[in-house]
Amino acid sequence: MNWGLFRLAVAGSRSAYGRLTGIAGGVAVGVCLLSLLWGGANGLQARDDRGAWLRETGHPSVSDSIDASGVAAPIPLTQETVLMRSNGLEIFRDQLIERRDFAALPSTTVSTPGIGSPPEFGSYYASPALQRLIESTPRDQLGDRFGEFAGVINDAALPGPDSLVVITGASEAELRKSGNASLVSDFTSNPYGGSAASYTTVLLVGAIAVFFPVLLLISIVTDLGAAQRRERFATLRLIGASPGTVSRIAAVEIAIPSLIGAAIGLALAVMLKPATAQIPINGTRMFAADLHTGLAANVAVVAVVVVASALVAAIRTARADVGPLGVTRVVHEKKPTIWRTVPLVMGLAFMTLAVVLIRVLNFRLPWLESTLLVVGFMMVLAGIVVIGPWLTRMVSRMGQRQARSAAAIVAASRIQKTPAATFRSVSGLVIAVFVVSVFAGASSILESTESPQPRPGLMQPTSLHATVGSGETQVRVGKAALAAKELPGILSATIGYGSAVLSDRGAGPELYFRASEARALGFEDIPAAETVAVDSAFLYFWTAQPLVLTAAPDGTLAGLVPVVIVVDTDGTPEAMDRARTALSRSGVTATPASSPSDFHLQSSKRLIQGLAVLAYLGMFVAVAIAGLSLAVGTASAILDRQRVLGLMRLMGMPASILRRIIAREAAVPLLSVLLLSIGLGFLTAWLMVTAINDAYQLSWPEPGYFIALALSLLLALSAVIATFGLIRRTTSVTATRFE
C-alpha cells in the first residue's frame, strides 16, 4: 500500500483528526465495557466454583433396613467419610449465614474445604467477614451459636469477601439425633446443582443483552464521517488509486484508531476492575482477582475489534463503489421490505417452541432448551435492528402525507431515502429500551409473591420457631424454653407437642399446645379446654389463611413428645437474634430458628435476587451506551450531510429549522420502534421465565423500570440537543464555502 496516499487520505484537516479521535474514543469505551463484562462473567464463574461445596448434600447416614424397634440402623463413620449437617441457613439481622456442622473420626482422610481437617467438637471456623461480625456483636446475639473460634476459612472456599460461612465441630450423637445429617466422602464441584442449565441460560441471555449495545456502539463510532471519507477516496481514485488500494486504505484508516482505542479501553478496564469488584451480587462482592481476563482474552478482544472494524470499513468502501469522478452527494439505499420481519418472527418462534416443549409437552432436554432460548433471544435482538428501517420507512411515509412544514417535509424525505442510516442513529437506544424491558420483566417476579400480613391464626413476624431433635426429653426441652424466656426482649417460649419429629414441612395434621399458652402464639379465639390443637402448617410462612384452634381431649399431651419451640419476642433485632442464639446453643433443636419475617431470605428466591442486581446493572449499562450511541450517531449524520445542510443555510433556511429536521429524524425512528421494543421486551421476559419455572408470574414492573425509561428518553433528548451546536458550526458560511 502507498503510504503517501494513506497520509493524503487521512491527514489534512482538524475535522479528520477529530473524526479519528472520536473513533478511538468510542472504541475505547466499547472495549473497556467488553473487558469488564468478560471479567464479570469470569468472576461469577469463579465465585460459583468456590462456593460449589456448599451445595453438597452427601449420602444417607442411615441404612434402608429397620431394626426390631422400628428404627433405621445408622451407617457407621469411616476414615473416608464425615458426618455433615447442612441445617439450613442461620440468620442474623436479615443476613444469611451458611452453616455446616461436622463430626468425624480423628483419623479421617476427608478434607473440609477452606480448613483441611474438620473442626474439633465445640469449635468453629468462620469466614473473615463473619468473624468480624461476631467480634463486633454481643456473644448472646451471635457468637454463642457456634462455640470457640478456631480459625478463619480460606478464601479458596468462599464465594466472595462478604460471604458469611461457618464450619462448626459437633458430636456424632448430636448430628445423628438431629435427623438431617448425611455422610460425605467428597465435595461437589457443580455450583448449580440441578439448575445448571437454567442458570447458564440466564447468564448467557444477560451477557448477550449487554454485549449487543456495546457492539452497536463500536459499529456506529467506526462509521463517523463516512461521507467525508468517500469524498477523500474519490480524490485518490482520481489520481490513479485502484479500488483495492482505496479499500485497503479505508481498512488501515479505521484499524489504527481502533487499535489505539482498544489499548486505551483495556487500560481503563484494568483501572476500573477494583471498583467493579465492589458491586455486590447475591449478597457479596467479588475478589478483584476474579475479574482477571488473562492475556489471551485481552488479545482476542483487541484482535476481534480491530479486525472486524477494518473488514467492515473495507467492505463498506468497496460497496460504495467510489469512482474517479467522485461520489453521489446523497447515497440512496435499497428500499427495505417486509422480509425484514423474518429474523424477529423466527426468534420468537424459537423461544415459543422452548416453552411448548417444556410446559405443554413436558419434554425436557436441557441442551435443546438452552439453545432454543439463547438463539431465539439473539435473533429477537438482531430482528429489532433489522426490522427497524422497514418500520421507520412505513411511519415516515404516513408522516410525509401529513407534513405541513419545511422541517417535516425535509426530514420525511430524507428518512424515505435513507431509512437504514436514519435508524442506525437510534438503534442503540431502541435496543436499550428492549433490554431494560427484558430485565424489568424478569426482575418483576421478585414481587409476585408477598408474605402474608400478620393476623390472628398465623405465626406472627415477631415470633420464631425451631424444631426439636429426635429423642429429646421433656425435661431438656422445658429447660431450654425456660432459659429462653428469661432473656431480655423475649415475651414467651411455648412448647408444641406432636406424635413424631417435625420434618421441614410439618409432622402430620396437628400440633398440640397448652390452652393457657395459646394466646402467646397470636390466637384470639381459644377453646375452653386444657389442650388445643392446630394444623402444623401454622409454623410456616407459606400459610396464607388464618388457622383455627380446636379443643383436644384432656390428657392428650401425655402420649406426645416435644416437637417444636415457639418463641415470641418484642420484635427488636436484638431480641430476635438473642432468641435465635438461645435456641441454637440449647442443644435440643434440630434446625436454626426461623421466622415469617425471613420470607424474603428463603433460598428459593436467592438466585433470582442475585440476578436482579445484575439486571439493574445491565439496565444502567444499556441506557448509558444508548445515550452515547445516539449522540455519536446523530453527530455522524450531521457530518455526513454537512454540505447539504450548509447549502440550505446559504439559501436562507434558519438554523432553527435545521435543528427541527435533525430532531424529527431522531424522533421518527425512535417512536416507530419504541412501543414494539417495550412489548417485545416483556414478551421475551415472560417466555424466558415460563420456560425456566412456570411457578413464577410477571407482575407490574418496579418504579426503577419507569425511571430507566424516562432516563432513556432524557438521554435521547440531551443527545439531540448536544448536536445543535455542531449544526451551527458545520453549516456556517465559511465552512460551506470551504466544502
C-alpha positions in Angstrom: 0.0 0.0 0.0 1.2 3.5 -0.9 1.7 5.3 2.5 1.8 8.7 0.7 -1.8 8.0 -0.5 -2.7 7.0 3.0 -1.4 10.3 4.5 -3.3 12.2 1.8 -6.5 10.3 2.7 -6.3 10.6 6.5 -4.5 13.8 7.3 -5.1 17.4 6.2 -7.7 19.0 8.5 -8.8 19.4 12.0 -12.1 17.6 11.3 -10.2 14.5 10.0 -8.1 14.3 13.2 -11.3 14.9 15.3 -13.1 12.1 13.4 -10.2 9.7 14.1 -10.1 10.8 17.8 -13.9 10.1 18.0 -13.4 6.7 16.6 -10.6 5.9 19.0 -12.7 7.2 22.0 -15.8 5.2 21.0 -13.8 2.0 20.6 -12.0 2.6 23.9 -15.4 2.8 25.7 -16.7 -0.2 23.9 -13.6 -2.3 24.6 -13.5 -1.2 28.2 -17.1 -2.4 28.7 -16.4 -5.6 26.8 -13.4 -6.4 29.0 -15.3 -5.6 32.2 -18.2 -7.7 31.1 -15.9 -10.6 30.2 -14.2 -10.2 33.6 -17.5 -10.1 35.3 -18.6 -13.4 33.6 -15.3 -15.0 34.7 -15.8 -13.6 38.2 -19.3 -15.1 38.5 -18.0 -18.5 37.3 -15.0 -18.4 39.8 -17.3 -17.4 42.6 -19.8 -20.1 41.9 -17.0 -22.7 41.6 -15.5 -21.7 45.0 -18.9 -22.0 46.7 -19.9 -25.2 45.0 -19.1 -27.3 48.1 -21.9 -25.6 50.0 -24.3 -27.4 47.7 -23.1 -30.8 48.8 -25.9 -33.0 50.2 -24.0 -36.2 50.8 -25.5 -39.7 51.2 -28.0 -41.0 53.7 -26.5 -41.6 57.2 -28.9 -44.5 57.9 -29.4 -47.7 56.1 -32.6 -48.9 54.4 -33.0 -51.8 56.9 -35.2 -51.3 60.0 -34.3 -52.9 63.3 -36.6 -54.6 65.8 -37.6 -51.3 67.4 -38.6 -49.8 64.0 -35.6 -47.5 63.8 -33.3 -47.4 60.7 -29.8 -48.6 61.5 -27.1 -45.9 61.3 -24.3 -46.3 58.8 -21.1 -46.0 60.8 -18.4 -43.4 60.2 -15.2 -44.4 58.5 -11.9 -42.8 57.7 -13.2 -42.0 54.2 -16.4 -40.2 55.4 -17.5 -37.4 57.7 -20.9 -36.7 59.1 -22.3 -33.3 58.0 -25.4 -31.4 58.9 -26.5 -28.9 56.4 -29.0 -27.4 58.7 -30.3 -24.6 56.6 -29.4 -21.0 57.0 -28.5 -19.2 60.1 -29.9 -15.6 60.1 -28.6 -12.5 61.7 -30.2 -9.1 61.1 -31.6 -10.1 57.7 -28.2 -11.6 56.7 -27.8 -15.2 55.7 -25.1 -17.3 57.2 -24.2 -20.6 55.6 -23.6 -23.1 58.4 -22.2 -26.6 58.2 -21.7 -28.9 61.2 -19.2 -31.7 61.1 -18.4 -34.8 63.1 -15.5 -37.1 62.1 -13.2 -39.8 63.3 -9.7 -38.5 64.4 -8.1 -40.5 61.6 -10.4 -39.1 58.8 -8.9 -38.5 55.4 -11.7 -36.2 54.2 -10.5 -32.7 53.6 -13.0 -30.0 54.5 -12.9 -27.0 52.0 -11.1 -24.0 53.3 -9.8 -25.5 56.6 -8.5 -29.0 55.9 -9.3 -31.3 58.8 -12.9 -30.9 60.3 -13.0 -28.8 63.5 -13.0 -30.3 66.9 -16.1 -30.6 69.0 -17.2 -27.2 70.3 -15.1 -25.1 68.0 -15.7 -23.3 64.7 -14.0 -21.8 61.7 -15.6 -18.7 60.2 -15.1 -16.6 57.1 -13.3 -13.3 57.7 -16.5 -11.3 57.2 -18.5 -13.4 59.6 -15.7 -13.3 62.2 -15.6 -9.5 62.1 -19.4 -9.6 62.6 -19.1 -11.9 65.5 -16.4 -9.8 67.2 -18.5 -6.6 66.8 -21.7 -8.2 68.2 -22.6 -9.3 71.7 -22.0 -13.0 72.0 -25.5 -13.8 73.2 -26.8 -12.5 69.9 -24.5 -14.4 67.5 -21.2 -15.8 68.7 -22.6 -18.3 71.3 -24.3 -20.2 68.4 -21.0 -21.6 67.2 -18.6 -22.3 70.1 -15.0 -21.3 70.4 -13.1 -19.6 67.5 -10.5 -21.9 65.9 -9.5 -20.0 62.8 -10.7 -18.4 59.5 -11.9 -20.2 56.4 -9.5 -19.8 53.4 -10.7 -17.5 50.6 -10.5 -20.6 48.2 -13.7 -21.9 49.8 -15.6 -18.6 49.9 -17.7 -17.2 47.1 -16.7 -13.6 47.9 -15.1 -11.4 50.6 -18.5 -10.7 52.1 -19.6 -14.3 52.4 -20.9 -15.4 55.8 -19.9 -19.0 56.2 -19.2 -21.0 59.4 -18.0 -24.6 59.9 -18.6 -26.0 63.4 -17.5 -29.1 65.2 -20.2 -31.3 66.7 -20.5 -34.7 68.2 -21.7 -37.7 66.2 -24.5 -38.3 68.6 -25.8 -34.7 68.3 -25.8 -34.8 64.5 -27.5 -38.2 64.2 -30.1 -37.1 66.7 -31.0 -34.1 64.6 -32.3 -36.4 61.8 -30.9 -34.3 58.9 -27.2 -35.3 58.9 -25.6 -37.0 55.9 -22.4 -38.9 55.1 -19.9 -37.1 52.9 -16.8 -38.6 51.3 -16.1 -35.8 48.8 -17.5 -32.3 48.0 -19.2 -31.5 44.7 -17.7 -29.2 42.1 -21.1 -28.5 40.5 -22.0 -25.0 41.6 -25.5 -25.1 40.2 -26.9 -28.4 41.2 -30.0 -29.4 39.2 -30.5 -25.8 37.9 -27.2 -25.7 35.9 -29.0 -25.4 32.5 -31.3 -22.6 33.8 -28.6 -20.7 35.5 -26.3 -20.9 32.4 -29.1 -19.8 30.1 -30.0 -16.8 32.3 -26.3 -15.7 32.4 -25.9 -16.2 28.6 -29.0 -14.2 27.9 -27.9 -11.4 30.2 -24.4 -11.3 28.7 -25.8 -11.1 25.2 -28.3 -8.4 26.2 -25.4 -6.2 27.5 -22.9 -7.1 24.8 -25.2 -6.2 21.9 -25.5 -2.5 22.7 -21.7 -2.4 23.1 -21.2 -3.9 19.6 -23.7 -1.4 18.2 -21.7 1.4 19.8 -18.5 0.2 18.2 -20.3 -0.2 14.8 -21.7 3.4 15.0 -18.4 5.1 16.0 -16.4 3.4 13.3 -18.7 4.9 10.7 -18.1 8.5 11.8 -17.6 10.9 8.9 -18.5 8.3 6.2 -19.4 11.0 3.6 -16.2 12.9 4.1 -14.2 9.7 3.7 -16.0 8.8 0.5 -15.0 12.2 -1.0 -11.4 11.8 0.0 -11.3 8.3 -1.5 -12.8 9.8 -4.7 -9.8 12.1 -4.8 -7.5 9.1 -4.5 -9.3 7.4 -7.3 -9.0 10.5 -9.5 -5.2 10.5 -9.1 -4.9 6.8 -10.0 -5.5 4.7 -6.9 -7.2 1.4 -7.6 -10.4 0.3 -5.9 -8.4 -2.4 -4.0 -5.9 0.2 -2.8 -8.7 2.5 -1.6 -10.4 -0.4 0.3 -7.1 -1.2 2.0 -6.5 2.5 2.9 -10.0 2.6 4.4 -9.3 -0.6 6.4 -6.0 0.8 7.8 -7.5 4.2 8.5 -10.1 2.5 10.8 -7.7 -0.2 12.2 -5.2 2.3 13.6 -7.5 4.4 15.7 -9.4 1.2 16.6 -6.1 -0.4 17.9 -5.3 2.8 19.8 -8.8 2.9 21.3 -8.7 -0.8 22.1 -5.5 -0.4 24.0 -6.8 2.6 25.9 -10.0 0.6 26.6 -8.0 -2.3 28.1 -6.1 0.2 30.3 -9.3 1.7 31.5 -10.7 -1.7 32.3 -7.7 -2.5 34.4 -8.1 0.7 36.4 -11.9 0.2 36.8 -11.8 -3.5 37.8 -11.2 -2.9 41.6 -14.2 -0.6 41.6 -16.3 -3.1 39.6 -15.4 -5.8 42.1 -17.2 -3.7 44.8 -20.6 -4.2 43.2 -22.5 -6.7 45.4 -24.2 -9.6 43.6 -26.2 -12.1 45.6 -25.0 -10.7 48.9 -21.3 -10.4 48.3 -18.7 -8.6 46.3 -16.2 -10.3 44.1 -12.5 -10.7 44.8 -10.6 -8.3 42.5 -8.6 -11.3 41.1 -11.9 -12.8 39.9 -12.2 -10.2 37.2 -8.9 -11.1 35.6 -9.4 -11.9 31.9 -5.9 -13.0 31.1 -3.6 -12.0 28.3 -5.2 -14.3 25.7 -8.6 -12.9 26.3 -7.4 -9.3 26.1 -5.5 -10.0 22.8 -8.6 -11.7 21.5 -10.8 -8.7 22.3 -8.4 -6.3 20.7 -7.9 -8.5 17.6 -11.6 -9.1 17.1 -12.5 -5.4 17.4 -9.6 -4.2 15.2 -10.1 -6.9 12.5 -13.8 -6.5 12.5 -13.7 -2.7 12.2 -11.1 -2.9 9.4 -13.1 -5.5 7.5 -16.3 -3.6 7.8 -14.6 -0.4 6.7 -13.1 -2.1 3.6 -16.4 -3.8 2.7 -18.3 -0.5 3.1 -15.9 1.3 0.9 -15.9 -1.4 -1.8 -19.8 -1.4 -1.8 -19.8 2.4 -2.0 -18.2 2.0 -5.5 -16.2 5.2 -5.2 -15.2 6.2 -8.8 -12.6 8.6 -10.1 -15.3 11.2 -10.9 -16.5 11.3 -7.3 -19.5 10.0 -5.4 -23.1 10.9 -5.3 -23.9 13.6 -2.8 -26.7 11.6 -1.3 -26.4 7.8 -1.2 -29.8 6.2 -1.8 -30.4 2.9 0.0 -32.2 -0.1 -1.2 -35.8 0.0 -0.1 -36.5 -2.2 2.9 -39.2 -4.8 2.5 -41.4 -6.9 4.8 -38.9 -9.7 4.6 -37.0 -7.9 7.3 -39.6 -9.3 9.8 -38.3 -12.8 9.3 -35.4 -12.8 11.9 -37.7 -11.4 14.6 -40.5 -13.8 13.9 -38.1 -16.8 13.9 -36.5 -15.6 17.2 -40.0 -15.5 18.9 -40.8 -18.9 17.3 -37.7 -20.5 18.8 -38.4 -19.2 22.3 -42.1 -20.2 22.0 -41.1 -23.7 20.9 -38.9 -24.0 24.0 -41.9 -23.1 26.2 -44.2 -25.5 24.4 -41.7 -28.4 24.7 -41.1 -27.8 28.4 -44.6 -26.7 29.7 -47.0 -28.3 27.2 -45.4 -31.5 26.0 -43.3 -31.9 29.2 -40.3 -32.8 27.0 -37.1 -32.0 28.9 -33.7 -31.8 27.1 -31.6 -29.1 28.8 -29.2 -28.5 26.0 -32.0 -28.1 23.5 -34.0 -25.8 25.8 -31.0 -23.6 26.4 -30.1 -23.5 22.7 -33.6 -22.5 21.7 -33.8 -19.8 24.3 -30.4 -18.3 23.7 -30.5 -18.4 19.9 -34.1 -17.2 19.9 -33.1 -14.2 22.1 -30.2 -13.4 19.8 -32.5 -13.5 16.8 -35.0 -11.2 18.5 -32.2 -8.7 19.3 -31.0 -8.8 15.7 -34.6 -8.8 14.4 -35.3 -5.5 16.1 -32.3 -3.9 14.4 -33.2 -5.5 11.1 -36.9 -4.6 11.2 -36.2 -1.0 12.4 -35.6 0.6 9.0 -38.7 -1.0 7.5 -40.9 0.3 10.3 -39.2 3.7 10.1 -39.9 4.0 6.4 -43.6 2.9 6.9 -44.1 5.5 9.6 -42.2 8.2 7.6 -44.4 7.5 4.6 -47.5 8.2 6.7 -45.9 11.3 8.2 -44.9 12.6 4.8 -48.6 12.7 3.7 -49.4 14.8 6.7 -46.3 17.1 6.6 -47.2 20.8 6.6 -43.8 22.4 7.4 -40.4 22.6 5.8 -38.8 20.6 8.6 -41.3 17.9 8.4 -41.1 17.6 4.6 -37.2 17.5 4.5 -37.0 15.1 7.4 -39.6 12.7 5.9 -37.9 12.9 2.5 -34.5 12.0 4.0 -35.9 9.1 6.0 -37.6 7.8 2.9 -34.4 7.7 1.0 -32.1 6.5 3.8 -34.2 4.6 6.4 -31.3 2.3 7.4 -28.9 5.2 8.1 -31.6 7.1 9.9 -32.5 4.2 12.1 -28.8 3.4 12.8 -28.5 6.6 14.9 -31.2 5.5 17.3 -30.7 1.7 17.2 -28.7 1.7 20.3 -31.4 3.4 22.3 -34.1 1.1 20.8 -32.1 -1.9 21.9 -31.5 -0.4 25.3 -35.3 0.0 25.8 -35.8 -3.6 24.8 -33.0 -4.8 27.1 -34.3 -2.7 30.0 -37.8 -4.1 29.4 -36.5 -7.7 29.5 -34.6 -7.1 32.7 -37.5 -5.3 34.3 -39.9 -8.1 33.3 -37.7 -10.8 34.6 -37.0 -9.0 37.8 -40.7 -8.3 38.5 -41.2 -11.9 39.6 -39.5 -11.0 42.8 -42.5 -9.1 43.9 -45.1 -11.6 42.6 -45.4 -13.3 46.0 -45.7 -11.4 49.2 -45.5 -12.8 52.7 -48.9 -13.0 54.5 -49.9 -10.0 56.6 -49.8 -10.6 60.4 -53.2 -11.8 61.6 -54.5 -13.9 64.4 -54.2 -17.6 63.4 -50.9 -17.1 61.7 -47.4 -17.2 63.0 -46.5 -13.6 64.0 -43.5 -11.9 62.3 -42.0 -11.2 65.8 -42.0 -14.9 66.6 -39.6 -17.7 65.8 -39.8 -21.5 65.9 -37.2 -24.3 65.9 -37.9 -28.0 65.6 -36.8 -30.3 68.4 -34.4 -33.1 67.6 -35.5 -36.7 67.9 -35.1 -38.4 71.3 -35.1 -35.1 73.3 -36.7 -35.4 76.7 -39.5 -33.2 78.1 -37.0 -32.0 80.8 -34.3 -30.8 78.5 -36.8 -29.1 76.2 -38.5 -27.5 79.1 -35.2 -26.1 80.5 -34.3 -24.7 77.0 -37.7 -22.9 76.8 -37.4 -21.6 80.3 -33.9 -20.3 79.7 -35.0 -18.5 76.5 -38.0 -16.9 78.3 -35.7 -15.2 80.8 -33.7 -13.3 78.2 -34.3 -9.6 77.6 -36.8 -8.9 74.8 -38.3 -12.5 75.0 -42.0 -12.4 75.8 -42.8 -16.2 75.8 -41.4 -19.6 74.9 -44.0 -22.2 74.1 -43.5 -25.9 73.6 -45.5 -27.6 70.9 -46.2 -31.4 71.0 -46.8 -34.0 68.4 -46.6 -37.7 67.7 -43.4 -37.5 65.7 -40.4 -35.3 64.9 -41.3 -32.4 62.6 -40.0 -32.5 59.1 -39.3 -29.3 57.1 -43.0 -29.2 56.1 -44.7 -30.5 59.3 -45.0 -33.8 61.2 -48.6 -34.5 60.4 -52.0 -33.0 60.7 -51.8 -31.3 64.1 -49.7 -29.7 66.8 -50.8 -29.5 70.4 -50.3 -26.7 72.9 -51.5 -25.9 76.3 -54.5 -23.7 76.0 -53.1 -21.3 78.7 -50.1 -20.6 76.3 -52.1 -20.3 73.1 -52.6 -16.5 73.3 -48.9 -16.0 73.2 -48.9 -17.7 69.8 -51.2 -14.9 68.4 -54.6 -16.7 68.7 -57.7 -14.9 69.9 -60.5 -17.4 69.9 -59.2 -20.1 72.3 -61.5 -23.1 73.1 -62.3 -23.8 76.7 -60.1 -26.8 77.1 -56.8 -27.9 78.7 -55.1 -28.7 75.4 -55.7 -27.2 71.9 -54.7 -28.4 68.5 -53.8 -26.6 65.3 -52.6 -27.7 61.9 -48.8 -27.9 61.7 -48.9 -25.6 58.7 -49.3 -22.8 61.3 -45.5 -22.8 61.7 -44.7 -22.0 58.1 -44.7 -18.6 56.2 -46.4 -20.1 53.1 -49.6 -20.5 55.1 -51.7 -17.6 53.9 -55.1 -18.3 55.5 -55.5 -18.0 59.3 -55.9 -21.3 61.1 -58.4 -22.1 63.9 -57.7 -23.8 67.2 -59.7 -26.9 68.2 -60.1 -28.4 71.6 -58.2 -31.6 72.3 -59.3 -34.3 74.8 -57.9 -33.9 78.3 -54.7 -35.8 78.8 -53.7 -35.7 75.2 -50.2 -34.4 75.9 -49.3 -37.4 78.0 -48.8 -39.5 74.9 -46.9 -36.9 72.8 -43.4 -35.7 72.6 -42.0 -32.1 72.2 -41.5 -31.3 68.6 -41.2 -27.5 68.4 -40.4 -24.5 70.5 -42.1 -21.2 69.6 -40.5 -18.0 70.9 -42.3 -14.7 70.9 -40.2 -11.5 71.1 -40.7 -7.8 71.3 -39.7 -7.6 67.6 -36.4 -5.8 68.0 -33.5 -7.1 66.1 -31.5 -7.7 69.3 -34.3 -9.8 70.8 -34.8 -11.8 67.6 -31.1 -12.6 67.3 -30.9 -13.3 71.1 -33.8 -15.8 70.7 -32.1 -17.5 67.7 -28.8 -17.8 69.6 -30.5 -19.2 72.7 -32.4 -21.9 70.7 -29.2 -22.8 68.8 -27.0 -23.2 71.8 -29.7 -25.1 73.8 -28.6 -28.4 72.1 -32.2 -29.6 71.7 -33.1 -28.1 68.3 -32.5 -29.8 65.0 -32.6 -26.7 62.8 -31.9 -23.0 63.2 -34.8 -20.9 64.3 -36.9 -19.3 61.6 -39.5 -16.6 61.5 -42.2 -15.4 59.0 -40.1 -12.3 58.6 -37.4 -14.4 57.0 -39.7 -15.0 53.9 -37.7 -12.7 51.6 -34.5 -14.5 52.5 -35.6 -18.0 51.6 -33.3 -20.0 49.3 -36.0 -20.4 46.6 -35.6 -16.6 45.9 -31.9 -16.1 46.5 -30.7 -16.9 43.0 -33.2 -14.5 41.4 -32.5 -11.8 43.9 -28.8 -12.0 43.0 -29.5 -11.9 39.3 -31.9 -8.9 39.8 -28.8 -6.9 40.8 -27.2 -7.9 37.5 -30.5 -6.9 35.8 -30.4 -3.4 37.1 -26.7 -3.1 36.4 -27.5 -4.2 32.9 -30.2 -1.6 32.6 -27.7 1.1 33.6 -25.0 -0.1 31.2 -27.5 -0.4 28.3 -29.0 3.1 28.8 -25.6 4.7 29.2 -24.4 3.1 26.0 -27.6 4.0 24.2 -27.2 7.7 25.1 -23.6 7.7 23.8 -24.6 5.8 20.7 -27.4 8.2 19.9 -25.1 11.3 20.4 -22.4 9.7 18.1 -25.0 8.6 15.5 -26.7 11.9 15.3 -23.4 13.8 15.1 -22.3 11.4 12.3 -25.5 12.1 10.4 -24.8 15.8 10.6 -21.2 15.5 9.5 -22.3 13.2 6.5 -24.7 15.9 5.3 -22.6 18.9 6.2 -22.7 20.3 2.6 -26.4 19.7 2.1 -27.3 21.4 5.4 -24.8 24.2 4.6 -26.4 24.9 1.3 -29.8 25.1 3.0 -28.4 27.8 5.3 -27.0 29.7 2.3 -30.5 29.6 0.7 -31.9 31.3 3.7 -33.1 28.4 5.9 -32.8 29.4 9.6 -30.7 27.2 11.9 -33.8 26.6 14.0 -35.4 24.7 11.1 -32.3 22.6 10.6 -32.5 21.8 14.3 -36.1 20.7 13.9 -35.1 18.5 10.9 -32.4 16.7 13.0 -34.9 16.3 15.9 -37.5 14.8 13.7 -35.0 12.4 12.1 -34.2 11.1 15.5 -37.8 11.1 16.8 -39.4 9.2 14.0 -37.3 6.0 14.0 -37.2 6.1 17.8 -41.0 6.3 18.2 -41.6 3.9 15.3 -40.0 1.0 17.2 -40.2 2.2 20.9 -43.5 0.6 21.7 -42.5 -2.6 19.8 -39.3 -2.8 21.9 -41.2 -2.5 25.1 -43.8 -5.1 24.2 -41.2 -7.5 22.8 -39.1 -7.0 26.0 -41.9 -8.1 28.3 -42.9 -10.9 25.9 -39.3 -12.2 25.8 -39.1 -12.0 29.6 -42.3 -13.9 30.0 -41.1 -16.6 27.6 -37.8 -16.9 29.5 -39.4 -17.0 32.9 -42.1 -19.5 31.9 -39.5 -21.8 30.2 -37.3 -21.8 33.4 -40.0 -22.0 36.0 -43.8 -21.7 35.3 -44.4 -21.2 39.0 -43.3 -17.6 38.6 -45.5 -14.9 37.2 -44.6 -11.5 35.8 -46.0 -8.6 37.8 -46.2 -4.9 37.2 -42.6 -3.6 36.9 -40.9 -1.7 39.7 -40.6 2.1 39.6 -37.0 1.6 38.6 -38.1 0.5 35.2 -40.1 3.7 34.5 -37.1 5.7 35.8 -34.9 3.8 33.3 -37.4 4.6 30.5 -37.5 8.2 31.5 -33.8 8.4 31.7 -33.5 6.8 28.2 -35.8 9.4 26.7 -34.0 12.2 28.6 -30.7 10.9 27.2 -32.2 10.9 23.7 -33.3 14.5 24.1 -29.9 15.5 25.5 -28.0 13.7 22.7 -30.0 15.5 20.1 -29.7 18.9 21.8 -26.0 18.4 22.2 -25.7 18.3 18.4 -27.4 21.6 17.8 -24.1 23.5 18.3 -22.5 21.2 15.8 -25.2 22.2 13.3 -24.3 25.9 13.6 -20.6 25.3 13.3 -20.7 22.9 10.4 -23.2 24.9 8.4 -21.7 28.4 8.7 -20.9 30.3 5.5 -17.2 29.8 6.0 -17.5 26.0 6.5 -19.8 25.7 3.5 -17.5 27.8 1.2 -14.6 25.6 2.2 -16.6 22.5 1.3 
